[in-house]
Amino acid sequence: MTASCLSRFNALSLVYLLFLLLLPWFPGPCRHGIPGHTGRLLRALLVFTLLFLAAHLAFQICLHTVPRLDQLLGPSCSPWEVLSRHVGVTRLDLKDIPNAIRLVAPDLGVLVASSVCLGLCGRLAREAQRSQHVQELDDDDREVDTGSPVGPQGAPVLAPTRRSRLATRFQITAHWLLVAAGRTLAIVLLALAGIAHPSAFSSVYFLIFLATCTWWACHFPISPLGFSTLCVMVGCFGAGHLICVYCYQTPFAQAMLPPASIWARVFGLKAIVAHSNCSTPNVLVLDTSHDWPIYVSPGILLLLYYTVTSLLKLRTHQPLDQRKETAGSDEEQEVELTQVDQWPQGQARAAAAKEEGAAQCMLSTTMGSDWETDSCTVHDLTGHSPVQQRPVYPRLAEPRETSPLHSLGHLITDQSYVCALIAMMVWSITYHSWLTFVLLLWACLIWTVRSRHQLAMLCSPFILLYGLALCGLRYVWAMDLRPELPTTLGPVSLRQLGLEHTRSPCLDLGAMLPVERELWEGRAPCGRPCGVPCSQSTAGAV
């Protein structure tokens, strides 16, 4: 469907674009067939494709059999001809076979692809049902012939579960790696979507990227629900952005909002497809006068859209055995609490009192000076018989050794301010201006102080905010608003402050983001990862 959307720009291809944007929100096919809503979506796509092909065929037959319709349509660039071209059902020039194929082939391609997909999924579902039915019959026959296997004392033989546990653990680890890689890719694509073509639409991605990274750099936790909400917002906004960029490639949108107008430049709407030749209206003409980020930006948006929707599907379709894995480590505790679950509700407090008394007895035995205590008895205050606990043998508390990787991580994190200071000096040297000269002076001042680590940590919030302000100002001057943006501020030239429109603003902003990343890293004085509160990091290091 992507090729169908790129080969022509009309209402028929817009329908395919909508299906392309709806498809990642639905679950994919499995071995048992296609889920309900996904199957309905594919069937609707097949029906729309058949209708489009029937419209093409009927329109061409009417053009060649009804002369009045051809006269009503008029010559090229007439109102009715332009309307039919926007709809997608237009007059085909048999002398121009390549363009005629380009206008009809997308419908044929989508028809074949959707039919093959539905046929294969239906065949796989039937084969899965047939094999499952045969396996059930074989299992029933085997149970009738041999019965259930029993052990030497009449107990049923349990199947080995180690392989299933390993498979479950591998599935959970793979799911975690996919989620981590997807989040990293989504953050990177947010930055690329924001700086590829600076505009009002793209500034939303850039601001979300800066806000998310600053939030993590300040060690504020973000819940999975909050991140999923952010993915939904980015996905919905990205879908609307893609639809706007696609619709702007039509002649009607470019006539209503010319590419040279201020609103088109503010929102970053570029005419990638030119429509100025009325002699050959079916020819697809690309405007090659733009820079390469203009052509790459829609692809980045589509990739970002599919990434955030895939993260949402990974969030909703977690491994079913993940809770079993968590509960498997507490198997002994569940076995010990089986009898507690069977007691009446009136005796639940008694059980809690027994466990608390046993814990206090064990604590007093461990902290006391008498190391020869063999057992302790917990008295039941509710009238039941005392509960005899197992002998308690105290052990000396051994200090937990810190792993080398943990120590190395703390060392690197403690010295992260050095990288931040180097990044400040590199930024000021690379981009000569009075605003970046402040960073150079700031870094040199911190270097000259003996307690540079404490001073760097104290100044890190202000350095981070100053770097974010510089990125925001450079982003505004990177937009296609050269005639509207001021060049002087009184007697001061804004070019000396570094506020100018460069030839490649995408590359300049891309070079600033790694430097800003070092400033984010400089906000990690305690050595904990992004989004982990201080209490969790301190507890893990004790």
C-alpha positions in Angstrom: 0.0 0.0 0.0 3.0 2.3 0.5 3.8 2.1 -3.2 0.2 2.7 -4.1 0.2 5.9 -2.1 3.5 7.1 -3.5 2.8 6.4 -7.2 -0.2 8.7 -7.4 -1.8 11.5 -5.3 -5.6 11.4 -5.3 -8.6 10.4 -3.2 -8.2 6.7 -4.1 -4.7 6.6 -2.8 -5.7 8.6 0.3 -8.0 5.7 1.2 -5.1 3.4 0.9 -3.1 5.7 3.2 -5.9 5.6 5.8 -5.8 1.8 5.7 -2.0 1.9 6.0 -2.3 4.0 9.1 -5.0 1.9 10.6 -3.3 -1.4 10.0 -0.7 -1.3 12.8 -3.4 -0.6 15.5 -4.9 -4.1 14.8 -3.3 -7.4 15.9 -1.5 -9.4 13.3 -2.4 -12.8 12.0 -1.5 -15.9 13.9 -1.4 -19.6 13.2 -5.1 -19.9 14.1 -6.2 -17.3 11.5 -6.8 -13.6 11.5 -8.4 -12.0 14.5 -11.9 -10.5 14.0 -11.2 -6.8 13.5 -8.1 -7.4 11.4 -10.0 -9.8 9.1 -12.8 -7.2 8.7 -10.2 -4.6 7.9 -8.6 -6.7 5.2 -12.0 -7.6 3.7 -13.0 -3.9 3.7 -9.7 -3.2 1.8 -10.5 -5.9 -0.7 -14.0 -4.5 -1.2 -12.7 -1.0 -1.7 -10.2 -2.1 -4.2 -12.8 -4.0 -6.2 -15.0 -0.8 -6.2 -12.1 1.3 -7.4 -11.3 -1.1 -10.3 -14.9 -1.2 -11.2 -15.0 2.6 -11.2 -11.9 2.8 -13.5 -13.5 0.3 -15.9 -16.9 1.9 -16.0 -15.5 5.4 -16.4 -13.3 4.4 -19.4 -16.2 2.5 -21.1 -18.5 5.5 -20.7 -15.8 7.9 -22.1 -15.5 5.8 -25.2 -19.2 5.0 -25.7 -20.8 8.3 -24.6 -19.3 11.2 -26.6 -21.3 13.8 -24.6 -19.4 12.7 -21.4 -16.1 13.3 -23.0 -17.2 16.8 -24.1 -18.6 17.5 -20.6 -15.2 16.5 -19.1 -13.5 19.1 -21.3 -9.8 19.5 -22.1 -6.9 19.3 -19.7 -7.0 21.6 -16.6 -10.7 22.3 -17.0 -12.7 22.2 -13.8 -14.3 18.8 -14.3 -11.1 17.3 -15.5 -9.2 18.6 -12.5 -12.0 17.3 -10.2 -11.8 13.8 -11.8 -8.0 13.9 -11.4 -8.4 14.6 -7.7 -10.8 11.8 -7.3 -8.5 9.4 -9.1 -10.9 8.3 -11.9 -9.6 10.3 -14.9 -9.1 10.0 -18.6 -6.3 7.6 -19.6 -4.1 8.5 -22.5 -3.5 5.4 -24.5 -0.5 7.1 -26.1 1.2 7.4 -22.7 1.2 3.8 -21.6 3.6 4.2 -18.6 1.4 6.8 -16.9 -1.8 5.0 -17.6 -0.3 1.9 -15.9 0.8 4.1 -13.0 -2.7 5.3 -12.4 -4.3 1.8 -12.5 -1.6 -0.6 -11.3 -1.9 0.4 -7.6 -5.4 -0.9 -7.4 -4.4 -4.1 -9.1 -1.5 -4.5 -6.7 -3.5 -4.0 -3.6 -6.2 -6.4 -4.9 -3.6 -9.1 -5.4 -1.9 -8.5 -2.1 -5.0 -8.5 0.0 -6.5 -11.5 -1.8 -3.2 -13.5 -1.2 -3.1 -12.5 2.4 -6.7 -13.5 3.1 -6.2 -16.8 1.2 -3.0 -17.7 3.0 -4.4 -16.9 6.5 -7.6 -18.8 5.8 -5.6 -21.8 4.6 -3.3 -21.7 7.7 -6.3 -21.5 10.0 -8.0 -24.5 8.4 -4.8 -26.6 8.6 -4.3 -25.6 12.2 -7.9 -26.7 13.1 -7.4 -30.0 11.2 -4.1 -30.8 12.9 -5.6 -29.9 16.3 -8.6 -32.2 15.7 -6.3 -35.1 14.6 -4.1 -34.5 17.7 -7.1 -34.6 20.0 -8.3 -37.9 18.5 -4.8 -39.4 18.9 -4.6 -38.3 22.5 -8.0 -39.8 23.3 -7.0 -43.1 21.7 -3.7 -43.2 23.6 -5.5 -42.5 26.9 -8.0 -45.3 26.3 -5.2 -47.8 25.3 -2.5 -47.0 27.9 -4.2 -44.9 30.6 -2.4 -42.2 32.5 1.2 -43.1 33.5 1.8 -43.5 37.2 4.9 -43.6 39.3 6.1 -46.4 41.5 3.8 -45.4 44.4 0.7 -44.7 42.3 1.3 -41.0 41.9 1.1 -39.5 38.4 4.4 -38.8 36.7 5.0 -35.1 36.3 6.4 -33.8 33.0 9.7 -32.0 33.2 9.1 -28.3 33.5 12.7 -27.0 33.3 12.5 -26.6 29.5 9.2 -24.7 29.8 10.6 -22.5 32.5 13.7 -21.7 30.3 11.4 -21.0 27.3 9.2 -18.7 29.5 12.3 -16.9 30.8 13.7 -16.5 27.3 10.3 -15.1 26.1 10.2 -12.6 28.9 13.8 -11.5 28.3 13.1 -11.2 24.6 10.0 -9.1 25.3 11.9 -6.8 27.6 14.7 -6.4 25.0 12.1 -5.5 22.3 10.5 -3.0 24.5 13.8 -1.4 25.5 15.0 -1.3 21.9 11.6 0.1 20.8 11.7 2.9 23.3 15.2 3.9 22.3 14.3 3.8 18.6 11.2 5.9 19.4 13.2 8.6 21.2 15.8 8.7 18.4 13.0 9.0 15.7 11.4 11.7 17.7 14.6 13.7 17.5 15.0 13.0 13.8 11.4 13.9 13.0 11.8 17.2 14.9 15.0 18.3 13.2 14.6 16.9 9.7 12.4 19.8 8.6 12.0 22.5 11.3 8.5 23.8 11.3 5.5 24.2 13.6 4.4 20.6 13.0 7.9 19.2 13.6 8.4 21.3 16.7 5.9 19.1 18.5 8.2 16.1 18.1 11.3 18.2 19.0 9.6 19.5 22.2 8.4 16.1 23.2 12.0 14.8 22.7 13.5 17.5 24.8 10.8 17.2 27.5 11.2 13.4 27.8 15.0 13.4 27.9 15.0 16.3 30.5 12.4 14.4 32.6 14.6 11.3 32.6 17.7 13.3 33.2 16.1 14.8 36.3 15.4 11.2 37.6 11.7 11.6 37.6 10.0 8.3 37.1 7.6 7.7 34.2 5.0 4.9 34.5 4.3 2.5 31.7 0.8 4.0 31.4 2.3 7.4 31.0 4.6 6.3 28.3 1.8 4.5 26.5 -0.3 7.7 26.7 2.7 9.5 25.1 2.9 6.9 22.4 -0.8 7.3 21.6 -0.5 11.1 21.4 2.6 10.9 19.1 0.8 8.3 17.0 -2.4 10.3 16.5 -0.5 13.5 15.8 1.9 11.7 13.4 -1.0 10.3 11.5 -2.6 13.7 11.1 0.7 15.2 10.1 1.2 12.5 7.4 -2.3 13.1 6.0 -1.7 16.8 5.8 1.6 16.4 4.0 0.0 13.9 1.6 -3.1 16.0 0.9 -0.9 19.1 0.2 0.6 17.3 -2.9 -2.7 17.7 -4.7 -3.2 20.7 -7.1 -6.2 22.0 -5.1 -4.3 22.2 -1.8 -1.4 23.9 -3.4 -3.7 26.4 -5.1 -5.5 27.2 -1.8 -2.2 27.5 0.1 0.7 28.4 -2.2 4.1 26.9 -1.2 5.6 30.4 -0.9 2.9 31.6 1.5 3.8 32.2 5.2 1.4 29.6 6.5 2.8 26.9 4.3 6.3 27.7 5.4 5.4 27.9 9.1 3.8 24.5 9.1 6.4 23.0 6.8 4.2 22.1 3.9 6.4 21.6 0.8 5.2 20.8 -2.7 7.2 17.7 -3.5 4.9 17.0 -6.5 4.6 19.8 -9.0 1.4 20.4 -11.1 2.1 23.1 -13.7 1.9 21.2 -17.0 -1.6 21.1 -18.6 -0.4 19.5 -21.8 0.4 16.2 -20.0 -1.6 16.3 -16.7 -1.0 12.6 -16.0 2.8 12.9 -15.8 4.2 12.7 -12.2 6.7 15.6 -11.9 8.9 15.8 -8.8 10.2 19.1 -7.5 14.0 18.5 -7.1 14.8 22.0 -5.8 14.4 21.1 -2.1 17.1 19.8 0.2 17.3 16.1 0.9 15.8 16.3 4.5 12.5 17.4 2.8 12.2 14.1 1.1 13.4 12.0 4.1 11.0 13.6 6.6 7.8 11.7 5.5 9.6 8.4 5.7 10.9 9.3 9.3 7.3 10.2 10.3 5.9 6.9 9.0 8.7 4.9 10.7 8.0 6.8 14.0 4.3 6.1 13.6 4.8 2.4 13.2 7.4 2.3 16.1 5.0 3.9 18.7 2.1 1.7 17.6 4.3 -1.4 17.8 5.3 -0.4 21.4 1.6 -0.1 22.3 1.0 -3.6 20.9 4.0 -4.9 22.9 2.5 -3.3 26.0 -0.9 -4.8 25.5 0.3 -8.3 24.4 2.8 -9.1 27.2 3.8 -12.7 27.8 1.1 -14.6 29.6 3.7 -16.5 31.7 5.3 -13.4 33.1 3.2 -13.5 36.2 3.9 -17.2 36.6 7.6 -16.5 36.4 7.2 -13.9 39.2 5.1 -16.2 41.3 7.4 -19.2 40.7 10.1 -17.7 42.8 7.7 -17.6 45.8 6.6 -21.2 45.4 7.6 -22.3 48.8 5.9 -19.4 50.5 2.7 -20.2 48.6 2.9 -23.8 49.8 3.4 -22.7 53.4 0.4 -20.4 53.1 -2.0 -23.0 51.7 -3.3 -23.9 55.1 -3.8 -20.2 56.0 -6.1 -19.8 52.9 -8.2 -22.7 54.1 -8.8 -21.3 57.6 -11.9 -19.3 58.4 -11.7 -15.5 58.3 -12.0 -15.3 62.1 -8.6 -17.1 62.4 -6.7 -14.9 59.9 -5.6 -12.5 62.6 -4.4 -15.4 64.7 -2.2 -16.6 61.9 -0.8 -13.2 61.4 0.0 -12.9 65.1 1.8 -16.3 65.0 4.0 -15.2 62.1 4.7 -11.9 63.7 5.7 -13.6 67.0 7.9 -16.0 65.2 9.6 -13.2 63.4 10.2 -11.3 66.7 11.6 -14.5 68.3 14.0 -15.0 65.4 15.1 -11.4 65.6 15.7 -11.6 69.3 17.6 -14.8 68.9 19.8 -13.3 66.2 20.6 -10.1 68.1 21.1 -11.7 71.5 24.3 -12.9 72.9 23.2 -16.5 73.5 23.9 -18.4 70.3 22.8 -21.8 71.6 19.0 -21.3 71.3 17.5 -24.3 69.6 13.9 -23.4 69.1 11.2 -20.9 70.1 7.5 -21.3 70.8 4.9 -18.9 69.7 1.9 -18.8 72.0 -1.5 -18.4 70.4 -3.7 -15.9 72.2 -6.9 -17.1 70.6 -7.1 -20.4 72.5 -5.5 -22.7 70.1 -2.5 -24.9 70.8 1.0 -23.3 70.5 2.8 -23.6 67.3 6.2 -25.1 67.4 8.6 -23.5 65.0 11.6 -25.1 63.4 15.0 -24.6 65.1 16.6 -21.3 64.2 20.3 -21.1 63.7 21.5 -17.5 63.4 24.1 -16.6 60.9 26.5 -13.6 61.0 25.5 -10.9 58.6 28.1 -10.8 55.8 28.7 -7.5 54.0 27.4 -7.6 50.4 30.2 -7.2 47.9 29.8 -4.6 45.2 30.2 -5.9 41.7 32.9 -4.5 39.5 30.4 -3.4 36.9 28.4 -1.5 39.6 31.6 0.2 40.8 32.6 1.1 37.2 29.1 2.5 36.5 29.4 4.7 39.7 32.8 5.8 38.6 31.7 6.8 35.1 28.6 8.5 36.5 30.6 10.5 39.1 32.9 11.7 36.3 30.0 12.6 33.9 30.5 16.2 34.7 33.8 16.1 32.9 32.1 15.1 29.7 29.5 17.8 30.2 32.3 20.5 30.6 34.1 19.2 27.6 30.8 19.3 25.6 30.2 22.9 26.7 33.7 23.9 25.4 33.2 22.0 22.1 29.8 23.7 21.6 31.3 27.1 22.1 34.2 26.4 19.8 32.1 24.8 17.0 29.5 27.6 17.0 31.1 31.0 17.5 28.7 33.4 19.1 28.3 35.4 22.2 25.7 33.0 23.6 28.0 30.0 23.3 30.9 32.1 24.7 28.9 32.1 28.0 29.2 28.3 28.0 33.0 28.5 27.5 33.4 30.9 30.4 31.1 28.8 32.5 33.2 25.7 31.8 36.5 27.4 32.4 35.2 28.8 35.7 34.2 25.3 36.9 37.6 23.9 35.9 39.5 26.4 37.9 37.7 25.6 41.2 39.1 22.9 43.4 35.7 21.4 44.3 34.7 21.3 40.6 32.5 18.2 41.1 30.2 19.9 43.7 30.1 23.2 41.7 29.3 21.3 38.5 26.5 19.4 40.2 25.2 22.7 41.7 25.2 24.5 38.3 24.0 21.5 36.3 20.2 22.6 36.3 21.1 26.1 35.1 23.5 24.7 32.4 20.8 22.3 31.2 18.2 25.0 31.0 20.6 27.3 29.2 21.4 24.6 26.7 17.7 24.0 26.1 17.1 27.7 25.6 19.9 27.7 23.0 18.4 24.7 21.2 15.0 26.4 21.1 16.3 29.6 19.7 18.4 27.8 17.0 15.3 25.8 16.1 13.2 28.9 15.6 15.8 30.4 13.3 16.1 27.1 11.5 12.6 27.4 10.1 11.9 28.6 6.6 11.0 32.1 7.9 14.1 34.0 6.7 12.1 37.1 5.5 10.0 37.3 8.7 12.7 36.7 11.3 14.7 39.8 12.5 18.3 40.1 11.8 19.2 42.8 14.3 18.2 43.7 17.8 18.9 47.4 18.0 22.6 48.0 17.3 23.4 44.3 17.9 23.5 41.9 15.0 21.7 38.6 15.8 24.2 36.8 13.7 26.8 37.5 16.3 24.5 35.8 18.8 24.4 32.7 16.6 20.8 33.4 15.5 20.8 33.0 11.7 19.3 30.7 9.1 22.0 28.3 7.9 22.1 26.3 4.7 21.7 22.9 6.5 19.7 23.5 9.7 19.1 19.8 10.1 22.8 19.0 10.4 23.4 21.9 12.8 20.6 20.8 15.1 21.7 17.2 14.8 25.2 18.3 15.9 23.8 20.1 18.9 21.7 17.2 20.2 24.8 15.0 21.2 26.2 18.0 23.1 22.9 18.4 24.8 23.0 14.7 25.7 26.2 15.2 27.6 24.5 18.0 29.6 21.7 15.5 30.3 24.2 13.0 31.5 25.7 15.7 33.7 22.5 15.8 35.6 23.1 12.2 37.0 25.1 12.8 40.2 23.8 9.8 42.1 24.5 7.1 39.5 21.0 5.8 39.0 19.4 5.2 35.6 16.9 7.4 34.1 13.5 7.3 35.7 14.6 5.5 38.9 13.9 7.3 42.2 16.7 8.0 44.7 15.3 5.5 47.2 15.5 2.6 44.7 19.1 3.4 43.7 20.2 3.8 47.3 18.6 0.5 48.3 20.3 -1.3 45.4 23.7 0.0 46.4 23.5 -0.9 50.1 
